[in-house]
Amino acid sequence: MAEAVDSAVETGRHLVVQAGTGTGKTLGYLVPLVASGRKAVITTATKALQDQLAHKDLPLVAETVAPTMGRDFEWAVLKGRSNYVCRQRLEEIVGRQGEQQMQLEGTGGRQHREVAKVKEWADRHDTGDLADLPFSISRDTETAVTVGADECPGARRCPLGGVCFAETARLRASEADIVVVNTHLYGLDVASDGAILTEHDVVVVDEAHGLEDIISDTVAVSFSRSRFHRLSTTVARIVDDAALIAAVNSQGDELERQLTSLVDRRLPVPLPDEIRDVLLDARRIVGDALDTLRKVETADEDANQRRLRAQQMSTRLADDLDVALAIDGSRVPFVQGAEGSLHLDIAPLDVGPVLSNSIWSRRTAILTSATVPQNLPERVGLAADSFDALDVGSPFDYAANSLLYCPSGFPNPNGGAFQSSVNDELFRLITAARGRTLALFTSYRAMDAAVEALRPILDVPVISQRDQSQKSRLVDAFIADESACLFATAGFFQGIDIPGRTLSLVTIDRIPFPRPDDPLLSARRDLVGDRAFRDIDLPRAATLLAQAAGRLIRSTTDRGVVAVFDPRLATAGYRRHLLAAMPPMKRTIDRQEVMDFLRSIDE
């Protein structure tokens, strides 16, 4: 892999690498990047991998490999602006003369104390990264002491721009040889035509199987009641115009009302008249807000900053409304969310043109993942003659150390008997494994049913994803008790690393096909016609299934079983495509063989 990356960097040809678990793929691309001396950006989809790069892999290369090459390189981690405390917001809230009585929107004394505590910490801290806070704060306080990219007027227009934490992080990144970002931030850079990151020669997209979805999210424009309410709050900090503030708020409420009957639906192009009318009214009202803000005159610097932020947020919303009102067939409008938090999203039908203009034609790209869908290059717009592909496999002996089990005679997943059969099989396998199970489900409903049925009758602890909102704490609780089981949904199919005997059994209730009514995917299915199942649904299911199976074997000494209860994995005509994406495990339909294997792990 390192040789292939080195060749790609030297020749400028893109590279797509499938590097199975245990390959050491981060070193596979870091070493040749350092050797090349080129400016590079590494994007990751998960915070865990970002932390691994920053705290383990990059220091290792700097200490052991770089000196042998005569290379001295710098690296930096860059996050989105809202991850850093805003010094200017702190000054406005606390006040340069200690005016701590300023009322925060809808808050009380507790938040004042939290803000004062954050300021005290920020005055002694050099990064301002909220992840480094040694204490917890409420979501309201976090919102109060940060600003998003759509609100910040920029360092040059801010009196504290010279000591801004976010700007300092960007400066470090601009001077570093290697910059680590999450893929969402890179997508925002793509959407802004390079306004966030400095020019670079190479981009490495780690966990590249999620690139299409993340770019769709970040390039899309989105409207919701909360977006209008945030704008009204921001404008109200500087403008004393109750009618204007009420108009901005009411536009958000009207949008929510119009979207209520359209949840999970794809909208036609051009937009329905009632939606278009709401957006037209919103554009007029936001324009009024901009006119009012331009007329505000103040000699007070804090007030001027509040005006600039309100202008920035209004301008961004106005620009997005213009995009929505000029929508054509290259974008897909759809409605998502739950009642009270609905949003209208307008996403690109095809991300290929966006990526071609922003990445493929500008720099060398290395796309890598433990599981790379066969049609990934086509889905992201890589021309067939512009890249090389490589599969370096995995060093793990899957055939000797693992079993892939699909029970014979299981009922149809769409039948009424399926859930009870899953629960019965789970009970048998968990008992044989003595806990140590990650039970994965394709819906919360199925997970809840399994927890309700099995928690009272199993002799081992059952941890449910419902028990804790933070993923890391759930994983920590699971690791802390070797006999525990963790029941979870799609968010745990990837991005967690639990080596050792603590995890000996991974179960998956169904093949994780995407929802047939997903609005954006339905538009993409229509685009490819008869090839929709083969080109869209099957690769996605195969990738997610393989990612889930990849949670099991994380080291050379790990042993265990992956059980998929969906009989289509054993009987459907397309099963070969699914199995081809899975690790090369020995396969069985014999429950007794599986139970004997699980019991043998203790021995």
C-alpha positions as CSV (number, residue, x, y, z in Angstrom):
1,M,0.0,0.0,0.0
2,A,2.8,2.4,0.9
3,E,4.5,1.8,-2.5
4,A,1.2,2.4,-4.3
5,V,0.6,5.6,-2.4
6,D,4.1,6.7,-3.2
7,S,3.6,6.1,-6.9
8,A,0.2,7.9,-6.8
9,V,1.8,11.0,-5.2
10,E,4.7,11.0,-7.7
11,T,2.6,10.4,-10.8
12,G,-0.5,12.4,-9.9
13,R,-2.8,9.4,-10.5
14,H,-5.6,8.9,-8.0
15,L,-5.6,5.7,-5.9
16,V,-8.4,3.7,-4.5
17,V,-7.1,1.2,-1.8
18,Q,-9.1,-1.4,0.1
19,A,-7.1,-2.1,3.2
20,G,-8.6,-4.7,5.6
21,T,-8.6,-4.5,9.3
22,G,-5.0,-4.9,10.7
23,T,-3.3,-3.7,7.6
24,G,-2.0,-0.6,9.3
25,K,-3.4,1.6,6.5
26,T,-2.7,4.8,8.3
27,L,1.0,4.1,8.3
28,G,0.5,2.9,4.7
29,Y,-0.3,6.4,3.6
30,L,1.5,8.5,6.2
31,V,5.0,7.2,5.5
32,P,5.0,7.9,1.8
33,L,3.3,11.3,2.4
34,V,6.1,12.3,4.8
35,A,8.7,11.0,2.3
36,S,7.2,13.1,-0.5
37,G,7.4,16.4,1.4
38,R,4.1,17.4,-0.2
39,K,1.4,19.4,1.6
40,A,-1.4,16.9,2.5
41,V,-4.8,16.9,4.1
42,I,-6.2,13.7,5.7
43,T,-9.9,13.4,6.2
44,T,-11.6,11.0,8.5
45,A,-15.2,10.2,9.1
46,T,-14.9,9.4,12.8
47,K,-13.4,11.2,15.8
48,A,-11.8,8.0,16.9
49,L,-9.6,7.8,13.8
50,Q,-8.8,11.5,14.0
51,D,-7.6,11.0,17.6
52,Q,-5.6,7.9,16.6
53,L,-3.8,9.9,13.9
54,A,-3.1,12.9,16.1
55,H,-2.1,11.1,19.2
56,K,-0.5,7.8,18.0
57,D,0.3,7.4,14.3
58,L,1.6,10.9,13.4
59,P,3.9,11.1,16.6
60,L,5.1,7.6,15.8
61,V,6.1,8.5,12.2
62,A,7.7,11.8,13.4
63,E,9.8,10.0,16.1
64,T,10.8,6.8,14.2
65,V,10.4,7.1,10.4
66,A,10.9,10.8,9.5
67,P,14.5,11.0,11.0
68,T,15.6,8.1,8.8
69,M,14.4,10.1,5.7
70,G,16.0,13.4,6.9
71,R,12.5,14.8,7.0
72,D,11.2,17.2,9.7
73,F,7.5,17.7,9.3
74,E,4.7,19.4,11.2
75,W,1.1,18.3,11.6
76,A,-2.1,19.9,12.9
77,V,-5.7,18.9,13.6
78,L,-8.4,21.3,12.4
79,K,-12.0,21.3,13.4
80,G,-15.1,23.3,12.4
81,R,-15.3,26.8,13.9
82,S,-18.2,25.9,16.3
83,N,-15.8,23.5,18.1
84,Y,-13.8,26.4,19.5
85,V,-14.8,29.0,22.2
86,C,-15.3,32.4,20.7
87,R,-13.4,35.0,22.7
88,Q,-15.5,37.8,21.3
89,R,-18.8,36.2,22.4
90,L,-17.3,35.7,25.9
91,E,-16.3,39.4,26.1
92,E,-19.8,40.4,25.0
93,I,-21.5,38.1,27.6
94,V,-19.2,38.7,30.5
95,G,-18.4,42.2,29.6
96,R,-15.1,44.1,29.6
97,Q,-16.2,45.9,32.8
98,G,-17.4,42.6,34.4
99,E,-21.1,43.1,33.4
100,Q,-22.2,39.6,34.1
101,Q,-25.8,40.6,34.5
102,M,-26.4,40.6,30.7
103,Q,-29.3,38.3,30.2
104,L,-28.7,35.3,27.8
105,E,-31.6,34.3,25.7
106,G,-34.0,32.3,27.9
107,T,-31.4,31.4,30.5
108,G,-30.7,32.1,34.2
109,G,-28.0,32.2,36.8
110,R,-26.6,28.7,36.2
111,Q,-25.6,29.6,32.6
112,H,-24.0,32.8,33.8
113,R,-21.8,30.7,36.1
114,E,-21.0,28.2,33.4
115,V,-20.0,31.0,31.0
116,A,-17.8,32.7,33.6
117,K,-16.2,29.3,34.2
118,V,-15.6,28.8,30.5
119,K,-14.0,32.3,30.3
120,E,-11.7,31.5,33.2
121,W,-10.6,28.3,31.5
122,A,-10.2,30.0,28.0
123,D,-8.0,32.7,29.5
124,R,-5.5,30.0,30.6
125,H,-5.9,27.6,27.7
126,D,-4.1,27.8,24.3
127,T,-6.5,25.9,22.0
128,G,-10.0,26.8,23.1
129,D,-11.2,23.4,21.8
130,L,-14.4,22.5,23.7
131,A,-13.3,18.9,23.6
132,D,-10.5,19.8,26.0
133,L,-12.9,21.3,28.6
134,P,-12.2,19.6,32.0
135,F,-15.8,20.1,33.0
136,S,-19.2,19.7,31.3
137,I,-21.4,22.6,30.2
138,S,-25.0,22.7,29.0
139,R,-25.9,22.7,25.3
140,D,-27.3,26.3,25.8
141,T,-24.0,27.5,27.2
142,E,-22.0,25.8,24.4
143,T,-24.2,27.6,21.9
144,A,-23.7,30.9,23.7
145,V,-19.9,30.8,23.7
146,T,-19.4,29.7,20.2
147,V,-20.2,30.9,16.7
148,G,-20.7,28.9,13.5
149,A,-19.2,29.6,10.1
150,D,-22.5,31.1,9.0
151,E,-22.3,33.7,11.8
152,C,-18.6,34.7,12.1
153,P,-17.6,37.8,10.2
154,G,-14.0,36.7,10.0
155,A,-10.8,37.6,11.8
156,R,-10.1,40.9,9.9
157,R,-13.4,42.3,11.1
158,C,-13.2,41.1,14.7
159,P,-11.3,43.0,17.4
160,L,-10.2,39.7,18.9
161,G,-9.4,38.1,15.5
162,G,-5.7,38.1,16.3
163,V,-6.2,35.9,19.3
164,C,-9.2,33.9,18.0
165,F,-8.9,30.2,18.9
166,A,-10.4,29.1,15.6
167,E,-8.2,31.4,13.6
168,T,-5.1,30.2,15.5
169,A,-6.1,26.6,14.7
170,R,-6.4,27.6,11.0
171,L,-3.0,29.3,11.1
172,R,-1.4,26.2,12.5
173,A,-3.1,24.1,9.8
174,S,-1.9,26.5,7.1
175,E,1.7,26.1,8.3
176,A,1.6,22.3,8.8
177,D,2.7,19.8,6.3
178,I,-0.1,17.4,7.2
179,V,-3.5,18.5,8.4
180,V,-6.1,16.1,9.8
181,V,-9.8,17.1,9.5
182,N,-13.1,15.3,9.6
183,T,-14.7,14.7,6.2
184,H,-17.7,17.0,7.0
185,L,-15.3,19.9,7.4
186,Y,-13.6,18.9,4.1
187,G,-17.0,18.8,2.5
188,L,-17.6,22.4,3.7
189,D,-14.3,23.4,2.1
190,V,-15.5,21.8,-1.1
191,A,-18.8,23.6,-0.9
192,S,-17.1,27.0,-0.2
193,D,-14.6,26.4,-3.1
194,G,-11.6,26.2,-0.8
195,A,-12.4,29.0,1.6
196,I,-11.5,26.9,4.7
197,L,-8.4,25.0,4.0
198,T,-5.2,26.3,2.4
199,E,-4.1,24.8,-1.0
200,H,-2.7,21.3,-0.7
201,D,-1.2,18.7,-3.1
202,V,-2.7,15.5,-1.8
203,V,-5.9,14.6,0.0
204,V,-6.3,11.2,1.7
205,V,-9.9,10.3,2.3
206,D,-9.9,7.6,5.0
207,E,-13.1,5.7,5.5
208,A,-13.9,6.6,1.9
209,H,-17.0,4.4,1.7
210,G,-18.9,7.3,3.3
211,L,-17.7,10.0,1.0
212,E,-20.7,10.3,-1.3
213,D,-23.2,10.7,1.7
214,I,-21.0,13.2,3.5
215,I,-20.5,15.4,0.5
216,S,-24.2,15.3,-0.2
217,D,-24.8,16.5,3.3
218,T,-22.3,19.3,3.3
219,V,-23.0,20.6,-0.2
220,A,-26.7,20.6,0.4
221,V,-28.7,23.7,1.6
222,S,-31.1,23.2,4.5
223,F,-34.0,25.2,6.0
224,S,-35.7,24.7,9.3
225,R,-37.7,26.5,11.9
226,S,-34.6,26.5,14.2
227,R,-32.5,28.2,11.6
228,F,-35.0,31.1,11.4
229,H,-35.2,31.3,15.2
230,R,-31.4,31.4,15.5
231,L,-31.4,34.3,13.0
232,S,-34.1,36.2,14.9
233,T,-32.1,35.8,18.2
234,T,-28.9,37.0,16.5
235,V,-30.6,40.0,14.9
236,A,-32.4,40.8,18.2
237,R,-29.0,41.3,19.9
238,I,-28.4,44.4,17.9
239,V,-31.8,45.6,16.4
240,D,-34.7,46.8,18.5
241,D,-37.5,46.0,16.0
242,A,-40.1,43.7,17.5
243,A,-42.0,43.5,14.2
244,L,-38.9,42.4,12.2
245,I,-37.9,39.8,14.8
246,A,-41.5,38.4,14.9
247,A,-41.6,38.2,11.1
248,V,-38.3,36.2,11.0
249,N,-39.7,33.9,13.7
250,S,-43.1,33.4,12.1
251,Q,-41.4,32.5,8.8
252,G,-39.8,29.6,10.5
253,D,-43.0,28.6,12.1
254,E,-44.8,28.7,8.8
255,L,-42.1,26.6,7.1
256,E,-42.5,24.0,9.9
257,R,-46.3,24.0,9.3
258,Q,-46.0,23.5,5.6
259,L,-43.5,20.7,6.0
260,T,-45.6,18.7,8.5
261,S,-47.5,16.7,5.8
262,L,-44.4,16.1,3.7
263,V,-42.1,14.2,6.2
264,D,-39.7,11.8,4.5
265,R,-41.0,12.8,1.1
266,R,-39.1,13.9,-2.0
267,L,-40.6,17.1,-3.5
268,P,-41.0,17.9,-7.2
269,V,-38.9,20.4,-9.1
270,P,-40.0,23.1,-9.4
271,L,-41.0,23.2,-5.8
272,P,-44.7,23.1,-4.8
273,D,-46.4,26.5,-4.8
274,E,-47.0,26.5,-1.0
275,I,-43.3,25.8,-0.3
276,R,-42.0,28.2,-2.9
277,D,-44.3,30.9,-1.4
278,V,-42.8,30.4,2.1
279,L,-39.3,30.6,0.7
280,L,-40.1,33.8,-1.3
281,D,-41.6,35.4,1.8
282,A,-38.6,34.3,3.8
283,R,-36.2,35.8,1.2
284,R,-38.1,39.2,1.4
285,I,-38.0,39.2,5.2
286,V,-34.3,38.3,5.3
287,G,-33.7,41.1,2.8
288,D,-35.5,43.5,5.2
289,A,-33.3,42.3,8.0
290,L,-30.2,43.0,5.9
291,D,-31.4,46.5,5.1
292,T,-32.1,47.2,8.7
293,L,-28.7,45.9,9.8
294,R,-26.9,48.0,7.3
295,K,-28.5,51.1,8.8
296,V,-27.3,50.4,12.3
297,E,-24.6,52.8,13.5
298,T,-22.7,52.3,16.7
299,A,-19.4,53.3,18.1
300,D,-19.4,50.4,20.5
301,E,-17.1,47.6,19.3
302,D,-19.1,44.8,20.9
303,A,-22.3,46.1,19.4
304,N,-20.6,46.3,16.0
305,Q,-19.5,42.7,16.2
306,R,-23.1,41.7,17.0
307,R,-24.2,43.6,13.9
308,L,-21.6,41.9,11.7
309,R,-22.5,38.5,12.9
310,A,-26.2,39.2,12.2
311,Q,-25.3,40.4,8.8
312,Q,-23.2,37.3,8.1
313,M,-25.9,34.9,9.2
314,S,-28.6,36.8,7.2
315,T,-26.4,36.9,4.1
316,R,-25.8,33.1,4.3
317,L,-29.5,32.4,4.6
318,A,-30.3,34.8,1.8
319,D,-27.8,33.0,-0.5
320,D,-29.2,29.6,0.4
321,L,-32.8,30.8,-0.3
322,D,-31.6,32.0,-3.7
323,V,-30.3,28.6,-4.4
324,A,-33.6,27.0,-3.4
325,L,-35.7,29.4,-5.5
326,A,-33.5,28.7,-8.6
327,I,-33.5,24.9,-8.1
328,D,-33.2,22.7,-11.2
329,G,-33.0,19.0,-12.0
330,S,-29.4,18.7,-10.7
331,R,-30.7,19.0,-7.1
332,V,-33.2,17.0,-5.1
333,P,-35.5,18.7,-2.5
334,F,-36.8,16.5,0.3
335,V,-38.2,16.8,3.9
336,Q,-36.7,15.0,6.9
337,G,-36.8,15.2,10.7
338,A,-39.4,14.8,13.4
339,E,-42.3,16.9,14.4
340,G,-41.0,20.2,15.8
341,S,-37.6,19.9,14.1
342,L,-38.4,19.3,10.4
343,H,-36.1,20.6,7.7
344,L,-36.2,21.1,4.0
345,D,-33.0,19.8,2.4
346,I,-31.9,20.4,-1.2
347,A,-29.0,18.1,-2.1
348,P,-27.1,17.4,-5.3
349,L,-28.4,14.5,-7.3
350,D,-24.9,13.5,-8.3
351,V,-21.8,14.6,-6.2
352,G,-19.5,13.6,-9.1
353,P,-19.4,17.1,-10.8
354,V,-18.8,18.8,-7.4
355,L,-15.9,16.5,-6.6
356,S,-14.5,16.7,-10.1
357,N,-14.3,20.5,-10.0
358,S,-13.0,20.7,-6.4
359,I,-10.7,17.7,-5.9
360,W,-10.1,15.3,-8.8
361,S,-9.0,18.1,-11.2
362,R,-6.9,20.0,-8.6
363,R,-4.9,17.5,-6.6
364,T,-4.0,13.8,-6.1
365,A,-6.5,11.8,-4.1
366,I,-6.0,8.6,-2.1
367,L,-9.3,6.9,-1.2
368,T,-9.0,4.1,1.3
369,S,-11.2,2.1,3.6
370,A,-11.4,-1.4,5.1
371,T,-14.4,-1.9,2.7
372,V,-14.5,-0.1,-0.6
373,P,-17.7,-0.5,-2.7
374,Q,-16.9,-1.7,-6.2
375,N,-18.7,1.2,-7.7
376,L,-17.3,3.9,-5.4
377,P,-15.2,5.6,-8.1
378,E,-18.2,5.8,-10.4
379,R,-20.5,7.2,-7.6
380,V,-18.0,10.0,-6.7
381,G,-17.2,10.9,-10.3
382,L,-13.7,9.5,-10.7
383,A,-13.0,8.9,-14.4
384,A,-12.1,5.3,-15.2
385,D,-8.7,6.2,-16.7
386,S,-7.7,8.6,-13.8
387,F,-7.1,6.1,-11.0
388,D,-5.5,2.9,-10.0
389,A,-7.3,0.3,-7.7
390,L,-5.6,-2.0,-5.1
391,D,-6.8,-4.5,-2.5
392,V,-4.1,-5.3,0.0
393,G,-6.3,-7.7,2.1
394,S,-5.7,-8.2,5.8
395,P,-3.0,-10.0,7.8
396,F,-5.7,-11.7,10.0
397,D,-6.4,-15.4,9.6
398,Y,-10.2,-15.1,9.4
399,A,-10.6,-18.7,8.2
400,A,-9.0,-20.2,11.4
401,N,-10.2,-17.6,13.9
402,S,-13.8,-16.9,12.9
403,L,-17.1,-18.2,11.7
404,L,-19.8,-16.5,9.6
405,Y,-23.1,-18.1,10.7
406,C,-26.4,-17.8,8.9
407,P,-29.0,-20.1,10.6
408,S,-30.8,-22.4,8.3
409,G,-34.6,-22.5,8.2
410,F,-35.0,-19.0,9.6
411,P,-38.4,-17.2,8.8
412,N,-38.7,-14.4,6.3
413,P,-37.5,-11.1,7.8
414,N,-40.7,-9.4,6.8
415,G,-42.9,-12.1,8.6
416,G,-44.4,-11.9,12.0
417,A,-42.3,-14.7,13.4
418,F,-38.9,-13.2,12.6
419,Q,-38.4,-11.1,15.7
420,S,-39.2,-13.9,18.1
421,S,-36.8,-16.2,16.2
422,V,-34.1,-13.6,16.4
423,N,-34.6,-13.3,20.2
424,D,-34.5,-17.1,20.6
425,E,-31.3,-17.4,18.6
426,L,-29.7,-14.6,20.4
427,F,-30.4,-16.2,23.8
428,R,-28.7,-19.4,22.7
429,L,-25.7,-17.8,21.2
430,I,-25.2,-15.2,24.0
431,T,-25.4,-18.0,26.5
432,A,-22.8,-20.0,24.7
433,A,-20.5,-17.0,24.4
434,R,-21.0,-16.1,28.1
435,G,-22.0,-12.6,27.1
436,R,-19.3,-10.8,25.1
437,T,-21.8,-9.9,22.4
438,L,-22.3,-6.9,20.2
439,A,-25.9,-7.3,19.0
440,L,-26.6,-5.0,16.0
441,F,-30.1,-4.1,14.7
442,T,-31.3,-2.2,11.7
443,S,-34.0,-0.4,13.6
444,Y,-34.6,0.9,17.1
445,R,-37.9,-1.0,17.2
446,A,-36.1,-4.4,16.7
447,M,-33.4,-3.5,19.3
448,D,-36.0,-2.5,21.9
449,A,-38.0,-5.7,21.4
450,A,-34.8,-7.8,21.8
451,V,-33.8,-5.9,25.0
452,E,-37.2,-6.3,26.5
453,A,-37.3,-10.0,25.7
454,L,-33.8,-10.9,26.7
455,R,-32.8,-8.6,29.6
456,P,-35.0,-10.5,32.1
457,I,-33.9,-14.0,31.2
458,L,-30.1,-13.7,30.4
459,D,-27.6,-14.2,33.2
460,V,-25.3,-11.5,31.8
461,P,-25.7,-7.7,31.7
462,V,-27.5,-6.3,28.7
463,I,-26.5,-2.7,27.8
464,S,-28.9,-0.9,25.5
465,Q,-28.1,2.0,23.3
466,R,-31.0,3.7,25.0
467,D,-29.1,3.7,28.3
468,Q,-26.6,6.4,27.3
469,S,-26.5,9.0,24.6
470,Q,-22.7,9.1,24.2
471,K,-21.4,6.3,22.1
472,S,-18.0,6.3,23.8
473,R,-19.5,5.8,27.2
474,L,-21.6,2.8,26.0
475,V,-18.4,1.2,24.6
476,D,-16.5,1.9,27.8
477,A,-19.3,0.3,29.8
478,F,-19.2,-2.7,27.5
479,I,-15.5,-3.1,27.8
480,A,-15.5,-2.7,31.6
481,D,-17.5,-6.0,32.1
482,E,-16.3,-8.9,30.0
483,S,-19.6,-10.7,30.4
484,A,-21.7,-7.8,29.1
485,C,-23.7,-7.5,25.9
486,L,-24.3,-4.3,24.0
487,F,-27.5,-4.0,21.9
488,A,-27.2,-1.1,19.4
489,T,-28.3,0.2,16.0
490,A,-26.6,1.4,12.8
491,G,-24.3,3.9,14.4
492,F,-22.3,1.0,15.9
493,F,-21.9,-0.9,12.6
494,Q,-18.6,1.0,12.1
495,G,-16.2,3.2,14.0
496,I,-15.7,1.2,17.2
497,D,-12.6,-0.9,18.0
498,I,-12.9,-3.5,20.7
499,P,-10.1,-6.0,20.5
500,G,-9.8,-9.1,22.7
501,R,-12.1,-11.6,24.3
502,T,-14.5,-8.9,25.4
503,L,-16.1,-9.1,22.0
504,S,-16.5,-12.7,20.8
505,L,-19.9,-12.5,19.0
506,V,-21.3,-10.0,16.6
507,T,-24.9,-10.5,15.5
508,I,-26.8,-8.6,12.8
509,D,-30.5,-9.0,12.6
510,R,-31.1,-8.1,8.9
511,I,-29.1,-7.3,5.8
512,P,-28.8,-3.5,6.1
513,F,-30.4,-2.4,2.9
514,P,-31.2,1.3,2.7
515,R,-34.8,2.4,3.2
516,P,-36.8,2.1,0.0
517,D,-38.5,5.4,0.7
518,D,-35.3,7.4,1.3
519,P,-36.0,10.6,-0.6
520,L,-32.5,11.3,-1.9
521,L,-31.8,7.7,-2.8
522,S,-35.1,7.3,-4.5
523,A,-34.1,10.2,-6.9
524,R,-30.8,8.5,-7.6
525,R,-32.6,5.2,-8.2
526,D,-34.8,6.9,-10.8
527,L,-31.7,8.3,-12.4
528,V,-30.1,4.9,-13.0
529,G,-33.4,3.1,-13.7
530,D,-33.2,-0.7,-14.0
531,R,-29.7,-0.8,-12.5
532,A,-30.9,0.9,-9.2
533,F,-30.7,-2.2,-7.0
534,R,-27.4,-3.3,-8.3
535,D,-25.8,0.2,-8.4
536,I,-27.2,1.8,-5.2
537,D,-28.9,-0.6,-2.8
538,L,-26.7,-3.7,-3.0
539,P,-23.3,-1.9,-2.7
540,R,-24.6,0.1,0.3
541,A,-25.9,-3.0,2.0
542,A,-22.7,-5.0,1.3
543,T,-20.5,-2.2,2.6
544,L,-22.4,-1.8,5.8
545,L,-22.7,-5.5,6.4
546,A,-18.9,-5.9,5.9
547,Q,-18.3,-2.9,8.2
548,A,-20.5,-4.5,10.9
549,A,-18.7,-7.9,10.5
550,G,-15.4,-6.0,10.8
551,R,-16.1,-5.2,14.5
552,L,-15.2,-8.8,15.5
553,I,-11.6,-9.5,14.6
554,R,-9.4,-6.6,15.6
555,S,-6.1,-8.3,16.4
556,T,-4.2,-11.4,15.4
557,T,-5.3,-13.3,18.6
558,D,-9.1,-12.4,18.4
559,R,-11.5,-15.3,17.8
560,G,-15.3,-15.2,17.4
561,V,-18.5,-15.5,15.4
562,V,-20.5,-13.2,13.2
563,A,-24.1,-14.3,13.0
564,V,-26.5,-12.8,10.4
565,F,-30.0,-13.9,11.1
566,D,-31.3,-12.8,7.6
567,P,-31.8,-16.0,5.6
568,R,-31.4,-14.0,2.3
569,L,-27.6,-14.1,3.0
570,A,-27.8,-17.9,2.3
571,T,-30.5,-18.1,-0.3
572,A,-30.9,-14.9,-2.4
573,G,-29.4,-14.7,-5.8
574,Y,-27.5,-11.6,-4.9
575,R,-25.9,-13.2,-1.9
576,R,-22.5,-13.6,-3.7
577,H,-22.2,-9.8,-3.9
578,L,-22.7,-9.5,-0.2
579,L,-20.4,-12.4,0.7
580,A,-17.7,-11.1,-1.6
581,A,-17.5,-7.9,0.5
582,M,-17.2,-9.8,3.8
583,P,-14.0,-10.9,5.5
584,P,-13.0,-14.4,4.3
585,M,-14.5,-16.2,7.3
586,K,-15.4,-19.9,7.3
587,R,-19.1,-20.1,6.7
588,T,-21.7,-22.4,8.4
589,I,-25.4,-22.9,8.9
590,D,-24.9,-25.3,11.7
591,R,-25.9,-23.8,15.1
592,Q,-24.1,-26.6,17.1
593,E,-20.8,-25.8,15.3
594,V,-21.2,-22.2,16.2
595,M,-22.0,-22.9,19.9
596,D,-19.1,-25.3,20.2
597,F,-16.8,-22.7,18.6
598,L,-18.0,-20.0,21.1
599,R,-17.4,-22.2,24.1
600,S,-13.9,-23.1,22.8
601,I,-12.8,-19.5,23.1
602,D,-12.6,-19.9,26.9
603,E,-10.6,-23.0,26.5
